[in-house]
Amino acid sequence: MKAQHSKAKLETVEPVGNRVLIRKDEDKKETKGGIQLPDSVEIPVLTGRIVAISTQVDNDEDFSLRQYDRILFNPKHAIPVDFEADNQLFVVPIEDVVAVFRKGK
């Protein structure tokens, strides 16, 4: 009798519609001048890296977004993804992506 081995499948999150999945950058605990902020005060960061792009956005020539792009986004409609205890994943509507950081050529 053969033993059946069940491989644990990795769960993934794929955005649908006009959305992207981003990993939010860490909130800042220190000012640019080097002042440490208490735990109760953080400078909110509205930047992150694109983890996944919906097929609809990927096929739309009006959006030049790519996986791993660093973006600036409006968090108003960002939906947190409860994937891991310490994750910073959010599904963000494409309308809330307000800028893409690009290096000069």
Number of C-alpha atoms within 10 A of each C-alpha: 3 4 5 6 6 6 6 6 6 5 7 8 12 14 21 15 12 16 24 29 27 28 20 22 16 14 13 14 17 14 11 8 6 8 9 13 13 9 7 6 12 15 12 11 14 15 22 22 21 22 21 20 24 16 15 13 20 18 11 11 8 8 10 11 20 16 14 14 16 21 20 18 23 16 17 9 13 18 13 17 15 11 13 8 6 7 12 16 23 24 24 23 21 19 11 16 18 10 13 17 11 9 5 4 3
